[in-house]
Structures are given as structure tokens and as C-alpha cells.
Amino acid sequence: MAASKLNPAEFLKPRDPATLPQRRGRQASTFYADLVQAFLAAGEAAMDVDVKRIGRKPDTVRSALAKAIRTLGVQGKVRVSMVGDEVILIKR
């Protein structure tokens, strides 16, 4: 018995674009940018980030904070550092 070849066109059907849901995909989170702004508003020289409470790996939190710092354009004011599993925001 020979395997029959599937026709991909049989798996497609027309759809009116007006019937598509309004929200598609994920939106960017402002959580890390909000953390950086809260740190700047606190006026402290350095603060630990509660990585366990965020629920992400320390490397992920560090890189997300670094990206938020670049996005906000505050590279001259704050930097992120990671020592072991601790993520720290430090004023420059």
C-alpha cells in the first residue's frame, strides 16, 4: 500500500481579516523598566533585586534589567551587577 501525498491546500480555508481577534501575541512587559525607575526614585546608592520573588533565573533578571536600562537611556545613572546569584542595581 503506497502512502498518499497530502495536499497542503486542503488544510487552508479563507478568513475575513475583520474577524481576527484584536489582540494577537504578547505585549512587552514594563516590569523591569518600572524596577529601574523605582530604584532611581528610592535615592539609594545600591539595592538588591529579589530574584526569587520575581520567579526568574538570576541571569534572566540581570539581562532584562540591562535591557531596560538601555531602553530608558539611563546608562550614565545606573548599572546592574550580578555577584553569584545576587542581582544588584548600583548608581553610577
GROMACS elastic network, one bead per residue, 0.5 to 0.9 nm:
[ bonds ]
;  ai    aj funct       b0    kb
    6     9     6  0.88448   500
    6    10     6  0.82100   500
    7    10     6  0.57197   500
    7    11     6  0.77422   500
    8    11     6  0.55552   500
    8    12     6  0.73021   500
    9    12     6  0.54319   500
    9    13     6  0.82018   500
   10    13     6  0.77616   500
   15    18     6  0.86195   500
   15    19     6  0.75920   500
   15    20     6  0.84048   500
   16    19     6  0.56497   500
   16    20     6  0.74558   500
   17    20     6  0.54945   500
   18    21     6  0.83425   500
   19    22     6  0.87775   500
   20    23     6  0.86862   500
   20    24     6  0.87146   500
   21    24     6  0.67517   500
   23    26     6  0.82741   500
   24    27     6  0.88080   500
   26    29     6  0.88060   500
   29    32     6  0.74984   500
   29    33     6  0.84005   500
   30    33     6  0.52800   500
   30    34     6  0.59988   500
   30    35     6  0.86440   500
   30    68     6  0.84244   500
   31    34     6  0.50831   500
   31    35     6  0.62728   500
   31    36     6  0.88703   500
   32    36     6  0.63622   500
   32    37     6  0.86823   500
   32    61     6  0.81846   500
   32    64     6  0.65242   500
   32    65     6  0.56025   500
   32    67     6  0.86141   500
   32    68     6  0.60262   500
   32    69     6  0.86970   500
   33    36     6  0.51551   500
   33    37     6  0.62721   500
   33    38     6  0.85950   500
   33    64     6  0.87718   500
   33    65     6  0.71607   500
   33    67     6  0.86136   500
   33    69     6  0.70821   500
   33    71     6  0.80827   500
   33    72     6  0.71795   500
   34    37     6  0.50627   500
   34    38     6  0.60157   500
   34    39     6  0.85180   500
   34    68     6  0.86846   500
   35    38     6  0.50717   500
   35    39     6  0.61503   500
   35    40     6  0.86909   500
   35    49     6  0.87267   500
   35    65     6  0.80731   500
   35    68     6  0.89304   500
   36    39     6  0.50824   500
   36    40     6  0.63013   500
   36    41     6  0.86624   500
   36    65     6  0.72543   500
   36    68     6  0.73325   500
   36    69     6  0.69449   500
   36    72     6  0.87484   500
   36    78     6  0.81791   500
   36    89     6  0.78918   500
   37    40     6  0.50769   500
   37    41     6  0.61314   500
   37    42     6  0.85992   500
   37    72     6  0.88639   500
   38    41     6  0.50117   500
   38    42     6  0.60999   500
   39    42     6  0.51315   500
   39    43     6  0.70053   500
   39    44     6  0.72781   500
   39    46     6  0.83562   500
   39    47     6  0.73680   500
   39    78     6  0.89182   500
   39    89     6  0.74605   500
   39    90     6  0.88269   500
   39    91     6  0.89056   500
   40    43     6  0.58209   500
   40    44     6  0.76047   500
   40    77     6  0.83269   500
   40    78     6  0.78372   500
   40    91     6  0.79524   500
   41    44     6  0.83485   500
   42    45     6  0.89954   500
   43    46     6  0.88309   500
   43    91     6  0.88736   500
   44    47     6  0.68778   500
   44    90     6  0.84324   500
   44    91     6  0.77730   500
   45    89     6  0.84410   500
   45    90     6  0.59944   500
   45    91     6  0.53258   500
   45    92     6  0.82578   500
   46    88     6  0.68023   500
   46    89     6  0.55716   500
   46    91     6  0.62554   500
   47    87     6  0.87327   500
   47    88     6  0.56938   500
   47    89     6  0.54172   500
   47    90     6  0.67287   500
   48    51     6  0.87010   500
   48    86     6  0.71117   500
   48    87     6  0.60532   500
   48    89     6  0.64672   500
   48    90     6  0.89416   500
   49    52     6  0.88602   500
   49    53     6  0.89823   500
   49    54     6  0.87137   500
   49    61     6  0.87037   500
   49    86     6  0.73755   500
   49    87     6  0.55181   500
   49    88     6  0.58135   500
   49    89     6  0.72462   500
   50    53     6  0.55215   500
   50    54     6  0.65099   500
   50    55     6  0.89583   500
   50    86     6  0.82461   500
   50    87     6  0.78363   500
   51    54     6  0.51020   500
   51    55     6  0.63541   500
   51    56     6  0.64478   500
   51    57     6  0.71464   500
   51    58     6  0.61548   500
   51    61     6  0.70568   500
   51    85     6  0.83625   500
   51    86     6  0.74956   500
   51    87     6  0.71723   500
   52    55     6  0.51090   500
   52    56     6  0.68963   500
   52    57     6  0.80397   500
   52    58     6  0.84410   500
   53    56     6  0.82150   500
   54    57     6  0.87769   500
   54    61     6  0.83376   500
   56    59     6  0.83091   500
   56    60     6  0.63991   500
   56    61     6  0.64735   500
   57    60     6  0.52408   500
   57    61     6  0.64036   500
   57    62     6  0.87306   500
   57    85     6  0.85058   500
   58    61     6  0.51435   500
   58    62     6  0.61032   500
   58    63     6  0.86338   500
   58    82     6  0.78338   500
   58    84     6  0.87203   500
   58    85     6  0.57535   500
   58    86     6  0.69518   500
   58    87     6  0.65667   500
   59    62     6  0.51086   500
   59    63     6  0.61541   500
   59    64     6  0.85030   500
   59    82     6  0.80132   500
   59    85     6  0.81417   500
   59    87     6  0.84419   500
   60    63     6  0.52966   500
   60    64     6  0.60497   500
   60    65     6  0.85293   500
   61    64     6  0.51013   500
   61    65     6  0.60474   500
   61    66     6  0.85207   500
   61    87     6  0.75305   500
   62    65     6  0.52028   500
   62    66     6  0.61518   500
   62    67     6  0.86720   500
   62    80     6  0.66418   500
   62    81     6  0.72426   500
   62    82     6  0.68571   500
   62    87     6  0.62971   500
   62    88     6  0.84214   500
   63    67     6  0.61884   500
   63    68     6  0.85897   500
   63    80     6  0.86567   500
   64    67     6  0.51214   500
   64    68     6  0.61683   500
   64    69     6  0.86430   500
   65    69     6  0.61113   500
   65    70     6  0.86396   500
   65    79     6  0.87319   500
   65    80     6  0.68475   500
   65    89     6  0.86841   500
   66    69     6  0.51058   500
   66    70     6  0.63618   500
   66    71     6  0.86571   500
   66    75     6  0.88039   500
   66    79     6  0.73383   500
   66    80     6  0.62810   500
   67    70     6  0.50892   500
   67    71     6  0.60590   500
   67    72     6  0.85629   500
   68    72     6  0.60218   500
   68    73     6  0.83758   500
   68    74     6  0.89313   500
   69    72     6  0.52584   500
   69    73     6  0.60607   500
   69    74     6  0.55868   500
   69    75     6  0.59472   500
   69    78     6  0.73992   500
   69    79     6  0.74271   500
   69    80     6  0.84478   500
   70    74     6  0.65616   500
   70    75     6  0.61569   500
   71    74     6  0.80297   500
   72    75     6  0.82025   500
   73    76     6  0.80142   500
   73    77     6  0.89710   500
   74    77     6  0.52765   500
   74    78     6  0.62545   500
   74    79     6  0.84875   500
   75    78     6  0.56723   500
   75    79     6  0.64733   500
   75    92     6  0.86338   500
   76    79     6  0.79444   500
   76    91     6  0.86523   500
   76    92     6  0.66088   500
   77    90     6  0.85765   500
   77    91     6  0.57267   500
   77    92     6  0.51862   500
   78    89     6  0.68677   500
   78    90     6  0.55996   500
   78    92     6  0.53526   500
   79    88     6  0.84474   500
   79    89     6  0.58956   500
   79    90     6  0.53565   500
   79    91     6  0.64036   500
   79    92     6  0.68550   500
   80    87     6  0.70950   500
   80    88     6  0.57385   500
   80    90     6  0.61463   500
   80    91     6  0.88307   500
   81    86     6  0.82398   500
   81    87     6  0.58383   500
   81    88     6  0.51430   500
   81    89     6  0.63620   500
   81    90     6  0.73556   500
   82    85     6  0.67381   500
   82    86     6  0.55545   500
   82    88     6  0.61172   500
   82    89     6  0.88606   500
   83    86     6  0.52506   500
   83    87     6  0.65999   500
   83    88     6  0.78945   500
   84    87     6  0.81802   500
